[in-house]
Amino acid sequence: MWALPAPTDAPAPLLFDSAFLAKLEQLHLLAKKLFRGEHRAERRSRQIGSSLEFADYRNYSWGDEPRTIDWAVYARLDRLFVKLFEQERDLDVHFLVDASASMRWSATEKGPQRKLQQSCHIAAALAYVALANLDRVNIAWFDETLREDTGLTRGKSQFHAVLDYLRRPPEVAVKTALAPSLKAFSQRLKRRGLVFVLSDFLDPTGYEEGLNLLRHHHFEVHAVQVLDPAELAPSLSGDLRLTECETGEAYEVTATDALVRDYRDAIAKWLEELEQFCLRRGIGYAQATTEVPFEDLVLRVLRDGVMLK
Amino acid sequence: MMWLQPWAAWFLAGLPLIVLLYLLKVRRRPAVVSTLIFWQKVVQEHRRRALFQRLRSLLSLLLHLLIFALIVAALARPTFDRFVHDGTSTVLVVDIRARMNAVEPDGATRFAKAIQAALLQTRDASATRQFALLTIGPEPAVLLPFTGNERTLRETLEKLQPTEAAGAAEPAFALANDLLATRRGERRTMVFTDRKEAAPEGIIFQTVGSARDNAAIVRFAARPLPASPSTSEVFLEVRNFSDQPLKANLELRYDEKLLDVKPLALEANGKQTLVFPSLPRPGANARGQFTATLDHADALASDNIARLWLPPPRPVRVLLISSGNVFLEKALSADPAVSYEVLAPEVWNAALAAKFDVVLFDAFVPAPLPPANSFFLQRTPFNAEGAAALEQPVLTGIDSTHPILRLLDFNQTTILRAFPLTLPPPTPEWTYAAPLRAFEQALLVVGERRSNPPQRIAALGLDLTATDLPLRVAFPLLITNTVHWLAGTANEATAGLRAGEILPLAEGEKIASDQQPAITGQFQPLRNGFYPLVRGGRSAWVAVNTFAEAEADLRGAAVSAAPAVPVAALKLPAVVGNLTTWPLWRYLALGALALFTLEWSLFHRRRTE
């Protein structure tokens, strides 16, 4: 196993100002599917309950609460009908954050781990939205395997626990293995819900198997891809000995203008394929580069990506 | 096509080095990336174009080789033959004679001004405008043949130094004419001097300096007095090259010790001759350097000092081989310039002769004869065998011009008996003479061998007991003359050397000083002063002076009316700034620069976006 030397810069603290949090409280995580919740909350469910949201009418039968009889309908039709209201339940929201070596890579030697920081910021912001809506939040690191998660927590008071977890990524950076990690996740949980996968998706074995696995286990999946601009448009040139940060594998390259141009085309094509893959399978997709301020990212990009409303 | 600096071709030996550098493995810059997925993918696609990459590398190598070759070619300074032959040829003649040392009112010497004017001319030197450098000095000299290299011309001119010698300008003009005779195209001669002189038509004079007053010592000689070798007589002449009278002091020094000071009062354009009749000469350890200094500040300082070398007297060492001869000992004692020792014939040893200048054999002939200056009396190697002694010979042949018989008077001398001598025939080594004869019989035979130093021999066939010669004044004079002639000492005035004159040096002679390597063969001093001369293991000095009235008279100088601008620029059409007149090496250098830019753009330019 090859690991990058630990950067000198520790991850920047996750800071949110109150104005931004207030904006987040106005948002809701979108879920196309209706999941069975355990607790009453603010999210609609298939269950009939006692919320203010009207659901349907049905014929009165013995034992029904007389308060539920719609007397206006009885006056018009001379028949007893009972008003049914929706039961609002909570939603399990899972955040799987990639902590592999590639997420800690920086274009400059010993530079800040911008990709990992950006991922943590996004996960924290979305988690706050979920907690503010009384949804249950679970966060887990993954790299070549799934790490210990926070467990499902509920309520805004748990936001500090979420932040505390995100401040402590695994100490040793290893390679990315999406499929085993996501498989372990789907096997670990029985109750389905929303899953946000925050990663660069730079897995040599591919991202398809892992995402398909989640989908087949009836999770609603959102893929948030975090990349560094230097990965999209490298400024390398000349005779180079490239070393991959995850495996330590070396590769000799003479970076000419044409080669770098082809590299850009290749990575653009790969991004297009990832987006199309997600689109065809109903997976939410958003791309976030580290140069975009994460407030803009959350308030604009992710809303455009149909993850928030 | 000609190469002005063909030595630059040696740089071509560096070509294999460039190829070697290309054969070396490329040193790659390390870089860490997040993934190799895309790099590997695109590189695999690019491998299809590997042949093109190799060609690209080969192109880079070829460009480097071409750049290198262009730089080497530029260094070699190529030019077309027609440019060299059909261009302008100018001979710059710089006057380096003594008067160019004269200081002008602004503090600069005429020579410095002349060099500045010459440097101005060489600025436009090129393959089409070539210059040669000549000097007017004691004899004309070619400093630099025709060249278009401005740097070489400048460095040669800057290294040039004026002399303190006189000389004529005509030979330099003739030499310049000879140099130009082989050149095609426009030709000219420019002379940088202080005055215009008679010259062939067409020669351009660029004169520097102004008319200045000057006083100079133009003659200086000394000689020991014959009657008193330890006393010298000094003669000198001072001239005033000015329209104003001059008053000054003249100081005479011997070995830098002041001997005498005489006031001088010279009329305008006048001269004064001074004689110091009886100056004592110091002892044997002195250097013998006379210096006369005119205590007067004028434009040319070098002719205010005159130098002369007069060797201090050195006693002649004589070895007398005799059984006892009071006349001889008295005669030798009478000469203060002679020291002698007496030795009996029985203890004679030939090795002793090396320690003495003269060996005097009284009635004794050693066998073999010593290789020394020898004087035989009564019994000599030249005694005619079997010949009877001459009774009362009459001296009929007296060569009084011979140094031995100088000032001798034999009229009152009576000779009862003499021994006739045989005059040997001359040999390739020896020459003989008989300056004293009695009719056909030689009574005195002298011989001299051509060697360095020369060996001399004298033989007198007189029996001192059978003549009243020892009682005459002539006897000590005869002995003194003979001893000094044999020893090679002469009471003649010593003359110095004029700057620029050539002094032939005999075998074994050399000019040796601490500042420069020893000079043998011939010596041509260009600066005044005393030069050490080593002669047969003994030290002497050569005094060098200018002593030229033409150099001391500074009134003929006149600033040239010609403008101080390059003649080439005056004569040739204005071509400065025209690319077609550029030398070829500039085009080559520009081509190398262009290729270098191209190579950098193609292979090394870094993206900044």
Contacts between the chains, C-beta under 8 A, distances in Angstrom:
chain1	res1	chain2	res2	distance
A	4	B	32	7.8
A	102	B	34	4.2
A	102	B	35	6.1
A	105	B	32	7.1
A	105	B	33	7.5
A	105	B	34	4.0
A	109	B	32	7.4
A	200	B	34	7.0
A	202	B	34	6.0
A	202	B	35	4.4
A	202	B	37	6.8
A	204	B	35	7.5
A	204	B	37	5.9
A	228	B	34	7.2
A	231	B	33	7.9
A	231	B	34	5.7
A	231	B	35	7.7
A	234	B	33	7.5
A	235	B	607	6.7
A	235	B	609	7.9
A	236	B	31	5.9
A	237	B	606	5.6
A	237	B	607	5.6
A	238	B	29	6.1
A	238	B	606	7.6
A	239	B	26	4.7
A	239	B	27	7.4
A	239	B	28	4.5
A	239	B	29	6.6
A	240	B	28	5.6
A	240	B	29	5.4
A	240	B	30	7.5
A	240	B	31	5.2
A	241	B	28	4.1
A	241	B	29	7.0
A	241	B	30	5.0
A	241	B	31	7.2
A	242	B	31	5.5
A	242	B	32	7.6
A	242	B	33	5.1
A	242	B	36	6.3
A	242	B	39	5.9
A	243	B	30	6.7
A	243	B	31	7.2
A	243	B	32	5.1
A	243	B	33	7.2
A	244	B	32	7.9
A	244	B	33	6.2
A	244	B	34	7.5
A	244	B	35	6.1
A	244	B	36	4.6
A	245	B	32	5.4
A	245	B	33	6.9
A	245	B	34	5.8
A	246	B	34	7.7
A	246	B	35	7.4
A	249	B	36	6.1
A	251	B	36	5.1
A	251	B	39	6.0
A	251	B	40	6.3
A	251	B	43	7.6
A	252	B	28	5.9
A	253	B	39	5.7
A	253	B	43	5.9
A	254	B	26	8.0
A	254	B	53	7.4
A	257	B	607	6.8
A	258	B	46	7.4
A	259	B	42	5.9
A	259	B	43	7.0
A	259	B	46	5.8
A	260	B	607	7.4
A	262	B	42	4.2
A	262	B	45	6.5
A	262	B	46	7.1
A	263	B	38	5.4
A	263	B	39	6.5
A	263	B	42	5.1
A	266	B	38	4.6
A	266	B	41	5.5
A	266	B	42	5.4
A	267	B	38	5.2
A	270	B	37	8.0
A	270	B	38	7.1
